[in-house]
């Protein structure tokens, strides 16, 4: 469909290879100036009625259906339960263009790009990975552990009452160089999520952590039980998603809701720090849990 649209535009303008020319034959600053002028001309022609129509129909701009007070209570509890050594950050709403796709195996169209060489944040773990790499570059001997709660916006259209165009996630990111860093960081992340999910959902909601060892089948021995809060822990070597994205251990967190296992969180070991710092010894573990989905399950 995108190729058909580009071909139609090129025919209308009488210019072949338009997208390729704009992408490769114009300096970045000049392209910014061109696009800013294009959108300026479009903006000055807009009417209040058009704004109101867009407000009603554009899924990216509609307010969340989540209860703000519930999200705030979750964040307060989660920040208070952070493991020792974790630093919380308040992230910017945008991040460098390509953050969601240069490091990870994610299509660029998943993020909402801006004409100013930034994109709307679609995955805070990518952003925390950049910050971890920057800190590790300054001090390679010190592990870095970061946390953030942030509203994410993603362009794919998902169906279901608990699927949203934009949503809040609570995420963790840990970087270091110890040979066993993946395992120890993963246990720390999982213990944190087990604790906050159990606290938020109560004792009556079944919660399951599914671990996948991408380098061993049968899976390697895990460091210790990461489910102390009456959370079931299982191995899932049949998992298909995340292969190529994660490089070592990965996991999913589910809660039983209305007769189905609903995904709450996801995480694992990635090679992004190795790419960013050009060092094969670097280790990075990322993870996130949907505070918005947890609050929707928990209700008032």
Secondary structure per residue as TSV (DSSP state, phi and psi in degrees):
chain	resnum	aa	ss	phi	psi
A	1	X	-	360.0	-41.8
A	2	X	H	-63.7	-40.8
A	3	X	H	-62.9	-38.4
A	4	X	H	-65.1	-40.3
A	5	X	H	-65.1	-45.4
A	6	X	H	-61.5	-41.4
A	7	X	H	-63.5	-39.4
A	8	X	H	-65.0	-41.3
A	9	X	H	-64.4	-42.6
A	10	X	H	-63.1	-38.5
A	11	X	H	-66.2	-41.0
A	12	X	H	-65.9	-35.2
A	13	X	H	-92.1	-11.7
A	14	X	T	70.7	29.8
A	15	X	-	-127.5	120.5
A	16	X	T	-88.0	147.2
A	17	X	T	62.9	36.5
A	18	X	H	-61.1	-50.0
A	19	X	H	-62.1	-40.8
A	20	X	H	-64.0	-40.6
A	21	X	H	-65.8	-44.1
A	22	X	H	-65.5	-34.8
A	23	X	H	-77.2	-29.8
A	24	X	H	-121.4	-17.5
A	25	X	S	-112.2	3.1
A	26	X	S	-121.3	133.8
A	27	X	-	-60.9	151.2
A	28	X	H	-56.6	-44.8
A	29	X	H	-64.0	-38.8
A	30	X	H	-67.9	-38.1
A	31	X	H	-64.0	-40.0
A	32	X	H	-57.4	-47.6
A	33	X	H	-62.3	-41.5
A	34	X	H	-62.5	-49.9
A	35	X	H	-68.3	-37.4
A	36	X	H	-60.7	-40.4
A	37	X	H	-68.5	-38.5
A	38	X	H	-60.4	-47.5
A	39	X	H	-73.4	-31.1
A	40	X	H	-60.4	-44.2
A	41	X	H	-65.5	-34.8
A	42	X	H	-69.9	-40.2
A	43	X	H	-63.7	-42.9
A	44	X	H	-67.3	-16.2
A	45	X	T	-92.7	-5.6
A	46	X	-	-76.3	153.4
A	47	X	-	-116.7	159.4
A	48	X	H	-56.5	-35.7
A	49	X	H	-64.2	-37.8
A	50	X	H	-67.5	-38.4
A	51	X	H	-61.4	-45.0
A	52	X	H	-64.8	-37.9
A	53	X	H	-64.3	-44.3
A	54	X	H	-63.9	-39.9
A	55	X	H	-59.6	-35.9
A	56	X	H	-80.3	-25.6
A	57	X	H	-111.7	-22.0
A	58	X	-	-82.9	115.0
A	59	X	T	-67.4	-18.6
A	60	X	T	-77.0	-21.8
A	61	X	T	-106.5	-10.4
A	62	X	S	-68.8	143.7
A	63	X	-	-62.3	153.3
A	64	X	-	-66.7	151.5
A	65	X	S	-87.3	-3.7
A	66	X	S	-71.9	153.8
A	67	X	-	-80.8	116.4
A	68	X	H	-55.6	-39.3
A	69	X	H	-65.2	-36.6
A	70	X	H	-66.6	-43.0
A	71	X	H	-62.0	-40.7
A	72	X	H	-64.4	-41.4
A	73	X	H	-64.3	-40.2
A	74	X	H	-61.4	-46.4
A	75	X	H	-61.7	-43.2
A	76	X	H	-59.4	-44.9
A	77	X	H	-66.5	-42.3
A	78	X	H	-67.1	-44.5
A	79	X	H	-61.4	-37.7
A	80	X	H	-69.2	-22.4
A	81	X	T	-97.9	4.5
A	82	X	-	-57.8	139.4
A	83	X	-	-63.5	157.3
A	84	X	T	-58.1	138.3
A	85	X	T	95.3	-8.9
A	86	X	-	-87.3	137.1
A	87	X	E	-111.9	129.8
A	88	X	E	-89.1	139.6
A	89	X	-	-124.3	146.6
A	90	X	-	-100.7	112.3
A	91	X	-	-86.9	156.9
A	92	X	-	-71.1	155.8
A	93	X	S	-73.7	-14.5
A	94	X	E	-127.0	164.2
A	95	X	E	-145.7	163.2
A	96	X	E	-54.1	143.1
A	97	X	T	-57.0	128.4
A	98	X	T	96.6	-0.8
A	99	X	T	-57.5	-37.3
A	100	X	T	-82.5	-12.3
A	101	X	T	-126.4	-22.4
A	102	X	S	-69.8	-42.3
A	103	X	S	-85.6	-39.9
A	104	X	S	-106.5	167.2
A	105	X	S	-87.1	63.2
A	106	X	-	-123.0	136.4
A	107	X	-	-67.2	137.7
A	108	X	G	-56.4	-27.6
A	109	X	G	-69.8	-9.9
A	110	X	G	-67.8	-27.7
A	111	X	S	-102.0	150.3
A	112	X	-	-88.3	107.0
A	113	X	B	-82.7	151.3
A	114	X	-	-110.8	162.2
A	115	X	T	-80.2	-1.0
A	116	X	T	-105.3	31.0
A	117	X	S	61.7	30.8
A	118	X	E	-132.6	165.9
A	119	X	E	-133.6	151.3
A	120	X	E	-64.9	136.6
A	121	X	-	-60.2	122.1
A	122	X	S	-114.3	-15.0
A	123	X	-	-154.3	107.0
A	124	X	H	-66.7	-21.4
A	125	X	H	-66.7	-33.4
A	126	X	H	-61.5	-42.4
A	127	X	H	-68.0	-43.8
A	128	X	H	-64.8	-32.1
A	129	X	H	-63.5	-39.4
A	130	X	H	-62.7	-43.7
A	131	X	H	-66.7	-39.8
A	132	X	H	-60.3	-44.9
A	133	X	H	-64.0	-39.9
A	134	X	H	-62.7	-40.6
A	135	X	H	-72.4	-38.4
A	136	X	H	-66.4	-32.5
A	137	X	H	-64.6	-37.5
A	138	X	H	-74.5	-36.5
A	139	X	-	-140.8	85.2
A	140	X	T	-66.0	-14.3
A	141	X	T	-87.8	-13.3
A	142	X	S	-104.8	121.8
A	143	X	-	-62.1	153.9
A	144	X	E	-125.1	130.6
A	145	X	E	-129.8	118.3
A	146	X	E	-125.2	154.8
A	147	X	E	-140.8	152.5
A	148	X	E	-158.3	148.5
A	149	X	E	-114.7	125.2
A	150	X	E	-151.2	148.8
A	151	X	E	-84.1	126.9
A	152	X	E	-105.1	148.1
A	153	X	E	-127.9	125.9
A	154	X	-	-130.1	143.6
A	155	X	-	-82.6	-28.6
A	156	X	S	-58.0	145.8
A	157	X	-	-94.4	113.7
A	158	X	-	-108.8	148.6
A	159	X	-	-101.2	157.9
A	160	X	S	119.0	151.4
A	161	X	T	-68.2	-19.6
A	162	X	T	-111.5	26.3
A	163	X	-	-117.5	134.1
A	164	X	-	-136.3	155.7
A	165	X	S	-71.6	-34.7
A	166	X	E	-134.3	146.3
A	167	X	E	-160.6	158.4
A	168	X	E	-99.5	133.7
A	169	X	E	-123.2	147.2
A	170	X	E	-106.2	121.3
A	171	X	E	-125.7	153.9
A	172	X	E	-126.2	152.4
A	173	X	E	-148.7	128.4
A	174	X	E	-129.5	132.5
A	175	X	E	-130.0	140.0
A	176	X	E	-169.9	-164.0
A	177	X	-	-137.9	0.8
A	178	X	-	-64.4	140.5
A	179	X	T	-57.3	-29.6
A	180	X	T	-100.3	19.3
A	181	X	H	-61.9	-40.8
A	182	X	H	-56.3	-48.0
A	183	X	H	-67.8	-46.4
A	184	X	H	-67.2	-40.5
A	185	X	H	-66.7	-38.8
A	186	X	H	-62.6	-42.4
A	187	X	H	-61.4	-42.7
A	188	X	H	-61.6	-45.1
A	189	X	H	-62.0	-46.3
A	190	X	H	-68.0	-38.4
A	191	X	H	-62.5	-38.8
A	192	X	H	-63.4	-49.4
A	193	X	H	-65.7	-38.6
A	194	X	H	-60.2	-40.7
A	195	X	H	-68.3	-48.8
A	196	X	H	-72.5	-35.7
A	197	X	H	-67.3	-42.9
A	198	X	H	-64.6	-40.6
A	199	X	H	-63.3	-42.8
A	200	X	H	-72.8	-38.0
A	201	X	H	-93.8	-16.1
A	202	X	-	87.6	170.9
A	203	X	T	-75.4	-17.4
A	204	X	T	-85.9	-12.9
A	205	X	S	-92.9	118.7
A	206	X	-	-64.7	134.0
A	207	X	E	-126.0	137.7
A	208	X	E	-131.2	135.5
A	209	X	E	-108.3	124.6
A	210	X	E	-110.0	115.3
A	211	X	E	-98.3	140.1
A	212	X	E	-128.5	126.3
A	213	X	E	-96.4	107.1
A	214	X	T	-78.4	-5.0
A	215	X	T	-116.1	3.0
A	216	X	-	-152.4	139.7
A	217	X	S	-149.0	104.5
A	218	X	S	-67.6	159.6
A	219	X	-	-65.9	153.0
A	220	X	-	-67.5	160.9
A	221	X	-	-62.6	133.5
A	222	X	-	-89.2	155.4
A	223	X	S	-56.3	-51.6
A	224	X	S	-167.2	171.6
A	225	X	-	-65.2	115.7
A	226	X	-	-90.6	18.2
A	227	X	-	-124.6	66.2
A	228	X	T	-76.2	-15.4
A	229	X	T	-97.3	48.6
A	230	X	T	54.3	46.9
A	231	X	-	-114.6	129.5
A	232	X	E	-72.9	134.7
A	233	X	E	-120.6	123.5
A	234	X	E	-132.0	160.7
A	235	X	E	-97.5	138.8
A	236	X	-	-130.7	86.4
A	237	X	T	-81.1	-6.7
A	238	X	T	-88.2	-2.6
A	239	X	-	-57.3	129.7
A	240	X	-	-100.2	-35.6
A	241	X	T	-73.9	149.3
A	242	X	T	90.0	-11.9
A	243	X	B	-73.4	126.4
A	244	X	T	97.1	-25.9
A	245	X	T	-88.8	-53.3
A	246	X	B	-91.3	153.8
A	247	X	S	-114.9	-14.2
A	248	X	S	-140.5	-111.5
A	249	X	E	-77.7	147.2
A	250	X	E	-146.9	166.6
A	251	X	E	-152.7	162.7
A	252	X	E	-132.5	150.6
A	253	X	E	-119.2	128.3
A	254	X	E	-125.9	154.2
A	255	X	E	-127.4	144.7
A	256	X	E	-79.3	119.5
A	257	X	E	-141.8	120.5
A	258	X	T	52.5	42.9
A	259	X	T	83.4	2.7
A	260	X	E	-129.6	155.4
A	261	X	E	-85.8	111.3
A	262	X	E	-99.9	128.9
A	263	X	E	-70.7	131.1
A	264	X	E	-108.3	-35.7
A	265	X	E	-155.3	170.1
A	266	X	E	-157.0	153.1
A	267	X	E	179.3	178.6
A	268	X	E	161.2	-171.3
A	269	X	E	-90.5	136.4
A	270	X	E	-130.5	165.2
A	271	X	S	-101.9	20.3
A	272	X	H	-65.1	-39.6
A	273	X	H	-64.7	-36.2
A	274	X	H	-61.8	-40.4
A	275	X	H	-70.1	-43.8
A	276	X	H	-67.9	-36.3
A	277	X	H	-106.2	1.4
A	278	X	T	52.3	47.0
A	279	X	-	-143.1	115.4
A	280	X	T	-69.2	-12.9
A	281	X	T	-83.8	-13.4
A	282	X	-	-67.9	144.3
A	283	X	E	-127.0	143.9
A	284	X	E	-146.1	132.3
A	285	X	E	-123.6	128.4
A	286	X	E	-121.6	157.1
A	287	X	E	-168.1	162.0
A	288	X	E	-159.0	154.0
A	289	X	E	-134.5	144.4
A	290	X	-	-84.9	97.6
A	291	X	H	-63.4	-33.4
A	292	X	H	-65.1	-42.4
A	293	X	H	-70.1	-39.5
A	294	X	H	-61.7	-44.2
A	295	X	H	-65.3	-33.7
A	296	X	H	-67.7	-38.6
A	297	X	H	-69.4	-44.0
A	298	X	H	-67.0	-32.8
A	299	X	-	70.0	-167.5
A	300	X	-	-59.8	360.0
